[in-house]
Amino acid sequence: MLNSVIVVDDEASIRSAVEQWLNLSGFNVQLFARAEDCLAQLPRHFPGVVISDVRMPGMGGLQLLERVQADDPDLPIILLTGHGDVPMAVEAMRNGAYDFLEKPFTPQHLLGSLRRALEKRQLVLENRRLHEQADLKSRLESTLLGMSQGLQQLRRQVLDLASLPVNVLIRGETGSGKERVARCLHDFGPRAGKPFVALNCAAIPESLFEAELFGHESGAFTGAQGKRIGKLEYANGGTVFLDEIESMPLAQQAKLLRVIQEQKLERLGANQSISVDLRIIAATKPDLLEEARAGRFREDLAYRLNVAELRLAPLRERREDIPLLFEHFAHAAAQKLGRSAPPLSATQLAQLLSHDWPGNVRELANAAERHALGLGSPSLDSLPAGHSLGAQMEAFEAQCLRAALRLHKGEIKGVMHDLQLPRRTLNEKMQRHGLVREDFIARE
């Protein structure tokens, strides 16, 4: 239950009496003698109610109401009025004030109005939260494409982890989309407005690694002309994505561990520590603990990085996502050229579903772009049949069901008519492929 209350009144005796009444009733009270001070410190999405006198030196309660409503029209404001101000207060209620209390008022009258206003505020904030969650879910679905159970679970995990201040380790094969997932963890969390800095640890020469990460002072080493801000310092307040973390030199692993533990770093050649606020998202293909047992990675750093872990399934384990991803990449490539992507034949679709995609989503995107450009693709022209006929037919059936459900927005009768299936058979097939009609209603 919300219990935050702001009281604005230029009379100290009124402020003191109201504070005492509200504190005894369990409310968290903040007092202001001037409306201007209240406005300056009023937080966005304030989880409570504002109580304000109408007549005060400088900005009055009606002006405060107008200013607050410009930012948050749903924030309840209760006005305190003298007898001569009642008609004015009634007019203010027509303009959005929640209630007015005529002085002198009893504690019971104040508490009754306040509790009703807080109940309303709680409903408004909960409604906002649900709308924001639905918006985030919709945006994430358009960023991390796929309807397989694995992708749906991944999206739920990303939404859960994005708002938490924990380091994340992403496990997945080359080309499986680790950087895209890392970017989503940043973009859908509270650090979204701060820098997102991505580094591939395997692409940085060992001799330059320390300067690249930590920066350097002028003259720190031969050729170090001028001061340079390192990637970690540049990302202060935001997120650092360290891809192929297993390639980081052991000496730099020790320094990274210190940054994570102390939230401080030192530029190369400097004696002064610099405080930083960072979220570290690391990505790796091998198991870091196995790397540690082999002496190639620090075990203590592995545990620090792996507070939470996300595993990205290879494309061959979520074949039902292949047609949707291929269509997305082909359409994007064709759109750049102002043309339409040629449709896939049944044979080409079967080839897409049978291929093992060792390069994962990156390889699929390349095949889709070549197809959109009319160049042909090894992935479509000469794919080896890597799976049994039964497995290919299962994947194709799942795609047909998904396409029909998407077309009819989860409306079962339309799907039954299109696919010429009785209700019981359709239900069995949907259950076998992990398809739920509500997912297709929500997507729209």
Protein Blocks (a to p, Z undefined) as FASTA:
>chain_A
ZZbdcdddfbfklmmmmmmmmmmnopacdddfbfklmmmmmcghiabdddddfbdghjaf
klmmmmmmmmmmmbccdddddfklmmmmmmmmmnopabdcdddddfklmmmmmmmmmmmm
mmmmmmmmmmmmmmmmmmmmmmmgcjbfklmmmmmmmmmmmmpccdddddddehilpmmm
mmmmmmmmmklmpccddddfklpcfklmmmmmnopaehkaghiacjaddfklmmgoiacd
dehkllpcfklmmmmmmmmmnopacdehiabdcddddddddddfbdfklmmmnopacfkl
mmmmmmpccddddfklmmmlmmmmmmmmmmmmmmmnopacddddfklmmmmmmpgolnlm
mlmmmmmmmmmnonopfklmmcccfbdfklmmmmmmmmmmmmmmmmnnopaklmmmmnop
afklmmmmmmmnopafklmmmmZZ
